[in-house]
């Protein structure tokens, strides 16, 4: 039963991570890290799939090993975040909603920028592994 619950939780966190790729207020990496922990404790096959996934693996691998994120991922995340927030504010057209979106955007941007950036040495070591 524990294994099934962990697989279910890992799948839910993976889904939330996927949604987080497109919805700026959901943090992708923490959900994928939680999914990886759940899968690591329940299914080696699912954990290997997640860590080696061509999209999700990039979010997880460098963060798990180096506690760092590539610079281009930071830039893309911030650009996508603000593009989505501005589009959302324009669609809703309510000043209080725009204020909340702006506050969330500032918070998420600060978090993303505060993450350690991978160095060239880290990237070279990750590529040779």
C-alpha positions in Angstrom: 0.0 0.0 0.0 2.9 2.4 0.9 4.5 1.8 -2.6 1.2 2.5 -4.3 0.7 5.7 -2.3 4.2 6.9 -3.1 3.8 6.1 -6.9 0.5 8.0 -6.8 2.1 11.0 -5.0 5.1 10.9 -7.4 2.7 11.0 -10.4 0.7 13.8 -8.9 3.9 15.9 -8.2 5.1 15.1 -11.8 1.7 16.4 -13.1 2.0 19.5 -11.0 5.5 20.0 -12.2 4.3 19.8 -15.8 1.6 22.3 -15.1 4.2 24.5 -13.4 6.1 24.6 -16.7 3.2 26.5 -18.2 1.6 28.3 -15.1 4.0 30.8 -13.6 2.8 30.6 -10.0 3.5 26.9 -9.7 7.2 26.1 -9.1 8.3 23.3 -11.4 11.5 22.2 -9.8 10.3 21.6 -6.2 7.4 19.5 -7.5 9.7 17.4 -9.7 12.1 17.0 -6.8 9.3 15.7 -4.6 8.2 13.4 -7.4 11.7 12.0 -7.7 11.9 11.4 -3.9 8.5 9.5 -4.1 9.6 7.5 -7.1 13.1 6.7 -5.6 11.3 5.2 -2.6 8.8 3.2 -4.6 9.9 2.6 -8.2 13.4 2.6 -9.6 12.0 2.5 -13.1 9.8 5.6 -12.7 12.6 7.5 -10.9 15.0 6.6 -13.8 12.4 7.7 -16.3 11.9 11.1 -14.5 15.6 11.8 -13.9 16.5 10.9 -17.5 13.5 12.5 -19.1 14.6 14.9 -21.9 12.6 17.8 -20.4 12.1 17.0 -16.7 15.6 15.6 -16.3 17.1 19.0 -17.0 15.2 20.6 -14.1 16.1 17.8 -11.7 19.6 16.6 -12.5 21.7 19.7 -12.0 19.6 20.8 -9.1 20.0 17.5 -7.2 23.7 17.2 -7.8 24.9 20.8 -7.6 21.9 22.6 -6.1 22.3 24.9 -9.1 20.3 25.8 -12.3 21.6 26.7 -15.7 21.6 30.4 -16.5 19.6 29.9 -19.7 16.9 28.1 -17.6 16.7 31.0 -15.2 16.3 33.5 -18.0 13.7 31.4 -19.8 11.8 30.9 -16.5 11.7 34.6 -15.7 10.7 35.6 -19.3 8.0 33.0 -19.4 6.8 34.0 -15.9 6.4 37.7 -16.7 4.9 37.0 -20.2 2.3 34.8 -18.6 1.6 37.3 -15.8 1.2 40.2 -18.1 -1.0 38.3 -20.4 -3.1 37.1 -17.4 -3.4 40.7 -16.2 -4.5 42.0 -19.6 -7.1 39.3 -19.9 -8.6 39.8 -16.4 -8.3 43.6 -16.5 -8.8 44.0 -12.7 -6.3 46.2 -10.9 -6.4 44.1 -7.7 -5.7 40.9 -9.6 -2.9 42.7 -11.5 -1.4 43.7 -8.1 -1.5 40.2 -6.8 0.1 38.9 -10.1 2.8 41.5 -9.8 3.5 40.6 -6.2 3.7 36.9 -7.1 5.9 37.7 -10.0 8.3 39.6 -7.8 8.4 36.8 -5.3 9.0 34.1 -7.9 11.6 36.2 -9.7 13.5 36.7 -6.5 13.4 33.0 -5.8 14.6 32.1 -9.4 17.4 34.7 -9.4 18.5 33.6 -5.9 19.1 30.0 -7.1 22.8 29.2 -7.5 23.8 29.3 -11.2 25.7 26.4 -12.7 29.3 27.2 -13.5 31.0 26.0 -16.7 32.9 23.4 -14.6 29.6 22.0 -13.2 28.1 21.8 -16.7 31.2 20.1 -18.1 31.2 17.6 -15.3 27.5 16.9 -15.7 28.0 16.3 -19.5 30.7 13.8 -18.9 28.7 11.7 -16.4 
